Amino acid sequence: MSRTATPFIKLSISQLKKKADALFSTFIRQRDGGKCITCGKIDEWKYMQAGHYISRDITELRYDPRNVNCQCYGCNVAKKGNYPVYAIKMIEKYGANILFELDEIVKKY
């Protein structure tokens, strides 16, 4: 019985990051039940977005589930994150120290 090797598909770092982003976004939007953290709008998760409180350009927080929450297009894009409300909702959801904890991660790296 001969055994054939399974071919590996070689993906670039950017391709892998794109796949990871898509999976993580789906996880966040489903976790939050399609409810926007900032305005409370509810829609099917697939029509919502995964909004980062601290930019996803900060690698250490890109996939931190505390830093990313479901947001509607209006809050995430049109209102550029709606950060004043987002900060309040983060504290309500994760506790008084969440913004400090995320900031410490940014400072550490």
N, C-alpha and C positions, 0 to 999 in steps of 0.2 A: 504494500500500500504506500503510494507516494504522497508526500505532503507538499503542497505548494505554499509558498510564502504569500501572505496577504500583503498587497501593495499598500504602502503608506502614502497618504496625500500630504505633501509638504505645503504648509501654510506659512505665510509671513507673519511677523508679530502683529502688524496692523490687521490682518485678516482674523487672527486669533482674538485680538482685542474686540473686533467688531462682533464676532460670535459671542464672546463673553458678555459684551454690552447688551446684546439682544436677549440673552438668557436672563441676565440680572434684571433688566427692565421688566420682562414678563413676570419674574418672581415678585418684584416690588409692587407692580400694579395689581397682581392677584392677591398678594398679602394684604394690601390695603382695600381690597374689595371694590376697586374702581372709584374710591372716594377721594376727592382733592383735599389734601391736608390744609390748604389755605382758605378756600372759599366754601368747602363742604359739598360742592357739586358731585353728584353720583352719576356715573355712566358705565357702560360695559368697559371692563378693564382694557380691552384692546383699543379703545378710543382715547384712552388717557395716556399720560406721559410719566416717566420716572424723573422727577425733579431733584437735582442735587442742591443741597443747602450751600455747601462749599464746593466750588467748581470741580468737575470730574477731571480737570487737568492735574489736580493734586492726587497723584497715583495712590498714595496711602489711604485716601478716603473714597476713591472711585467706586469701590465695591463694598463700602461699609454700609450696612442696611440702616443704620441710625442716621446717616447723612443723606439718604435718598428716600423720598416718599412720593406717593402718587400725587400728581398734579394735573389739572386740566390744562389745555392749550392756553387759555386766557391768562391763567396765573403764571405758568411756566415760561411762556414765550412773550405774550403781549404785555404782561406786567413784569417781565424779566425776573421771575421767581417770586415776586410779591414778598420780598424779604422781611419787611417789618412784621407782617402777619405770620410769615413762615417761622420766624424766631419765636414768637409767642406760642405757636402750635407745637413747635419742637419741644419747648419747655413743658407744655402740658402733657405731651405724649411720652417723653423720655425722662423728665425730671429736671430740676433746677440747674444741675451741673452739665447738661448735655453740650451746650455751646462752648463752655470752658474745656470740656473733654476733647471735643473735636479740634478746637484751637490748639490745644496742647499737642495733638498729633501732628498738626501742621508745623508747629514750632520745632518739634523733635526732628523732623525730616527736612 
